């Protein structure tokens, strides 16, 4: 990557937050972290990341609420948001996609390296 891609990870599980942060930093990403939905929303507005990795089940503001706020704000509405969650019901996936998510990944189905590959593919970053 010539220019570092800025990734915002919004995740309340600190183990996963740090694991994904380390993995993406090793891949050359500039990583910004938020451990709840409210902080994630504010961080997205302040830091203007290139892409957002968003959990759904979080305190203060859940991922659906964050996604809805992001997509309704012209300043950040074009930032691709990938949901990374344990939720896997069809209606939850449909809701996320209808709100404007770029993708919906179920944590148990993807290793961190696969999540990195998904984001690189989404952003057309050579691998």
Backbone bond lengths (Angstrom), bond angles and torsions (degrees), N, CA, C in turn:
res aa  C-N    CA-C-N  psi(-1)  N-CA   C-N-CA  omega(-1)  CA-C   N-CA-C  phi
1 X - - - 1.452 - - 1.528 109.01 -
2 X 1.316 116.28 128.32 1.459 119.96 177.67 1.528 109.48 -73.18
3 X 1.319 115.65 -58.76 1.467 121.98 177.57 1.517 106.59 -96.99
4 X 1.323 116.02 134.31 1.467 118.32 178.60 1.519 109.97 -66.16
5 X 1.318 115.12 131.93 1.455 121.00 175.84 1.526 107.92 -82.67
6 X 1.334 116.28 129.58 1.464 120.66 179.73 1.525 109.15 -90.50
7 X 1.326 115.04 121.29 1.465 122.82 -179.84 1.521 109.08 -114.11
8 X 1.314 116.44 128.29 1.463 122.01 172.57 1.521 107.57 -101.61
9 X 1.336 116.20 123.33 1.465 121.18 175.79 1.517 107.50 -107.63
10 X 1.333 116.15 121.35 1.465 122.12 178.21 1.523 106.96 -112.64
11 X 1.332 115.73 106.75 1.472 122.17 -171.80 1.523 108.36 -154.79
12 X 1.345 117.72 131.06 1.459 120.11 -178.41 1.525 113.56 -89.31
13 X 1.322 118.81 -13.00 1.467 122.20 176.60 1.538 107.12 -84.46
14 X 1.348 115.80 106.41 1.461 119.93 -173.64 1.524 113.08 -62.19
15 X 1.328 118.02 -33.17 1.465 120.36 176.80 1.530 109.91 -61.91
16 X 1.332 116.91 -49.84 1.468 120.47 179.49 1.530 111.30 -65.98
17 X 1.313 116.53 -39.97 1.463 120.99 179.38 1.528 110.28 -56.80
18 X 1.326 116.11 -49.17 1.460 120.61 -178.81 1.526 112.27 -70.75
19 X 1.320 117.41 -36.08 1.463 120.89 178.71 1.527 110.24 -63.59
20 X 1.328 116.87 -48.41 1.466 120.14 179.46 1.526 111.22 -66.59
21 X 1.320 117.22 -38.35 1.467 120.66 178.06 1.529 109.87 -59.21
22 X 1.333 116.96 -47.96 1.471 121.02 179.68 1.519 111.43 -60.60
23 X 1.312 116.56 -45.10 1.469 120.89 -178.76 1.524 111.10 -61.47
24 X 1.314 117.49 -46.85 1.463 120.66 -178.67 1.534 111.80 -69.35
25 X 1.329 117.40 -36.36 1.473 120.03 177.07 1.527 110.43 -63.55
26 X 1.330 117.20 -40.48 1.466 121.05 176.68 1.528 111.54 -62.15
27 X 1.324 116.34 -27.88 1.468 121.66 179.45 1.538 112.29 -87.64
28 X 1.342 116.84 3.60 1.457 120.54 175.20 1.520 115.94 93.50
29 X 1.318 117.46 10.15 1.467 120.93 178.32 1.527 110.18 -82.96
30 X 1.315 116.31 150.91 1.455 123.65 169.54 1.529 104.57 -91.72
31 X 1.325 117.89 112.95 1.469 121.69 -171.56 1.526 111.35 -106.23
32 X 1.333 114.64 132.11 1.461 123.39 174.97 1.524 106.23 -117.89
33 X 1.340 116.72 140.42 1.462 120.55 -174.19 1.524 112.53 -120.10
34 X 1.329 114.95 148.46 1.467 122.11 172.53 1.523 107.24 -145.48
35 X 1.341 116.12 133.61 1.466 119.26 -174.86 1.524 114.87 -101.37
36 X 1.328 117.61 8.65 1.458 120.04 170.77 1.530 108.43 -153.93
37 X 1.320 115.76 165.42 1.456 120.71 -174.97 1.510 114.31 -62.45
38 X 1.315 116.71 -41.37 1.465 120.26 -178.56 1.536 110.65 -63.89
39 X 1.326 115.82 -46.13 1.462 119.86 178.62 1.536 110.02 -64.85
40 X 1.332 116.23 -37.76 1.454 120.51 179.06 1.510 112.46 -61.88
41 X 1.317 116.54 -44.19 1.467 122.06 178.38 1.523 110.12 -60.08
42 X 1.349 116.58 -48.59 1.470 121.14 -178.84 1.531 110.89 -64.73
43 X 1.322 117.06 -38.86 1.461 121.54 179.93 1.530 110.69 -65.90
44 X 1.325 117.06 -39.20 1.471 120.63 178.77 1.529 110.25 -60.86
45 X 1.326 117.24 -43.40 1.460 122.02 -179.92 1.528 110.19 -65.57
46 X 1.332 116.61 -42.53 1.462 121.57 -176.13 1.534 112.13 -73.86
47 X 1.340 117.25 -45.26 1.477 121.16 -170.94 1.521 115.02 -96.23
48 X 1.327 117.97 -13.75 1.472 121.97 178.55 1.542 112.61 47.37
49 X 1.329 116.98 64.93 1.468 118.97 -179.43 1.533 111.38 -69.41
50 X 1.337 115.73 164.45 1.459 121.47 177.23 1.524 111.10 -80.63
51 X 1.328 115.78 -26.62 1.466 122.07 -178.27 1.528 108.47 -156.19
52 X 1.342 115.91 152.08 1.468 121.09 -178.62 1.524 108.98 -126.74
53 X 1.334 115.22 132.12 1.462 122.81 173.23 1.522 105.71 -106.21
54 X 1.334 117.52 118.64 1.462 122.30 -166.72 1.526 112.81 -127.52
55 X 1.325 115.76 126.30 1.463 121.85 172.43 1.536 107.92 -81.04
56 X 1.328 117.13 162.35 1.467 119.52 178.43 1.523 112.01 -100.24
57 X 1.320 117.47 -51.92 1.461 120.96 -175.63 1.527 109.93 -82.31
58 X 1.352 115.74 98.83 1.463 121.29 -177.95 1.518 110.25 -143.76
59 X 1.345 116.00 159.81 1.469 119.54 176.47 1.522 111.81 -76.46
60 X 1.306 115.69 163.26 1.469 127.68 175.47 1.521 113.51 70.83
61 X 1.335 117.74 -45.93 1.458 121.64 178.56 1.533 105.70 -157.01
62 X 1.339 117.35 122.30 1.462 117.84 -178.35 1.530 111.10 -77.50
63 X 1.323 115.88 170.44 1.457 121.05 -176.20 1.519 114.25 -60.73
64 X 1.328 117.57 -35.46 1.465 119.97 177.54 1.537 110.38 -63.54
65 X 1.343 115.99 -42.23 1.462 120.50 179.10 1.532 110.98 -64.80
66 X 1.337 116.07 -41.70 1.468 120.53 177.89 1.523 109.79 -62.45
67 X 1.328 116.74 -47.73 1.461 121.54 -179.38 1.527 110.70 -58.92
68 X 1.322 116.02 -44.38 1.467 120.86 179.92 1.530 111.04 -60.99
69 X 1.340 117.01 -44.62 1.466 120.94 179.18 1.527 110.76 -64.98
70 X 1.337 116.81 -42.25 1.464 120.38 -179.85 1.525 111.00 -61.53
71 X 1.322 116.40 -46.06 1.463 120.31 -175.16 1.523 112.92 -74.61
72 X 1.341 117.40 -15.43 1.467 119.84 178.97 1.533 112.23 -96.61
73 X 1.332 117.57 -0.44 1.460 122.06 -179.92 1.529 109.00 -108.29
74 X 1.327 117.10 114.83 1.468 121.20 -176.29 1.520 113.69 -56.04
75 X 1.316 117.15 -28.77 1.471 120.74 -178.12 1.537 111.48 -65.09
76 X 1.323 117.29 -35.67 1.471 120.68 -174.37 1.534 113.69 -122.82
77 X 1.317 117.90 3.61 1.471 120.64 -172.64 1.534 114.19 -63.78
78 X 1.319 117.34 -23.68 1.472 120.54 -178.11 1.534 113.12 -87.54
79 X 1.325 117.54 -7.54 1.466 120.59 179.22 1.525 108.46 -69.30
80 X 1.362 117.85 123.94 1.463 119.00 178.09 1.533 110.87 -66.44
81 X 1.326 115.18 135.63 1.467 121.86 179.48 1.522 108.07 -119.70
82 X 1.336 115.32 124.16 1.465 121.14 175.74 1.520 107.34 -109.67
83 X 1.315 115.87 123.15 1.460 119.56 176.84 1.523 108.49 -83.98
84 X 1.326 115.57 132.48 1.462 122.92 176.96 1.521 105.70 -126.22
85 X 1.325 116.51 107.74 1.467 119.84 -168.39 1.522 111.71 -148.27
86 X 1.325 115.33 168.23 1.463 121.02 173.05 1.518 111.21 -88.55
87 X 1.328 117.78 -14.49 1.460 121.20 179.73 1.529 109.24 -69.86
88 X 1.313 116.02 138.68 1.467 117.77 -176.33 1.522 113.50 -142.74
89 X 1.324 116.95 15.56 1.457 120.10 179.37 1.530 109.75 -74.71
90 X 1.312 115.85 144.21 1.462 121.77 -177.80 1.539 111.62 -54.93
91 X 1.339 117.35 -41.94 1.466 119.76 -178.01 1.534 111.82 -67.11
92 X 1.345 117.72 -32.16 1.464 121.24 177.41 1.523 110.37 -68.93
93 X 1.329 116.04 -41.87 1.468 121.16 178.45 1.526 109.47 -63.57
94 X 1.326 117.02 -46.26 1.471 121.29 179.16 1.521 111.11 -61.77
95 X 1.327 116.30 -42.29 1.471 120.03 179.61 1.532 109.81 -60.38
96 X 1.323 116.93 -46.51 1.467 121.14 -179.37 1.522 111.23 -60.94
97 X 1.311 116.92 -44.96 1.464 120.62 -178.35 1.540 110.24 -67.83
98 X 1.324 116.74 -38.02 1.467 120.50 177.91 1.530 112.06 -66.57
99 X 1.328 116.67 -28.80 1.461 120.94 178.14 1.532 111.78 -79.61
100 X 1.335 116.38 -10.88 1.465 119.14 176.10 1.509 116.24 112.78
101 X 1.333 118.52 12.37 1.472 120.13 177.41 1.525 109.75 -63.75
102 X 1.332 115.84 143.69 1.459 121.27 177.85 1.528 110.78 -78.17
103 X 1.346 116.29 -28.71 1.463 120.86 179.80 1.517 108.22 -162.71
104 X 1.323 115.91 165.37 1.465 123.33 -178.83 1.519 106.42 -135.60
105 X 1.322 117.42 110.16 1.460 121.72 -178.23 1.526 109.82 -113.02
106 X 1.311 115.90 134.56 1.459 121.32 178.59 1.523 107.40 -93.60
107 X 1.333 116.47 121.55 1.466 122.21 -172.87 1.523 112.92 -48.72
108 X 1.313 117.11 -45.56 1.462 120.80 -175.72 1.529 112.98 -66.48
109 X 1.324 117.76 -17.71 1.466 121.32 -176.07 1.520 113.85 -95.74
110 X 1.340 117.71 -8.12 1.467 120.48 -174.33 1.523 111.83 -131.39
111 X 1.329 115.52 132.82 1.458 120.95 170.99 1.537 107.30 -80.48
112 X 1.340 117.71 156.64 1.466 119.15 178.75 1.528 113.15 -53.20
113 X 1.311 117.98 -39.17 1.471 120.23 -179.99 1.530 111.10 -62.70
114 X 1.327 117.13 -33.56 1.469 120.65 178.24 1.532 110.90 -71.90
115 X 1.321 116.83 -34.36 1.459 120.87 177.19 1.530 108.82 -66.07
116 X 1.330 116.98 -41.99 1.470 121.28 176.46 1.527 109.61 -58.16
117 X 1.332 116.95 -46.71 1.471 121.20 -179.59 1.529 111.22 -61.12
118 X 1.334 116.95 -41.24 1.468 121.25 178.51 1.530 110.75 -59.97
119 X 1.318 116.34 -44.65 1.468 120.18 -178.49 1.525 110.56 -68.86
120 X 1.323 117.20 -40.79 1.472 119.98 177.10 1.528 110.83 -60.93
121 X 1.317 116.17 -41.58 1.465 120.43 179.10 1.532 110.51 -65.04
122 X 1.320 116.35 -44.33 1.475 121.61 179.13 1.527 111.13 -58.04
123 X 1.340 116.37 -39.75 1.457 121.15 -176.71 1.530 113.39 -93.16
124 X 1.348 116.07 4.32 1.462 121.43 -178.27 1.532 112.43 56.89
125 X 1.316 115.56 44.90 1.464 120.96 177.35 1.520 106.77 -94.52
126 X 1.339 116.14 129.93 1.468 119.75 179.32 1.514 108.90 -65.66
127 X 1.336 113.76 141.49 1.468 118.82 -175.66 1.496 111.63 -108.88
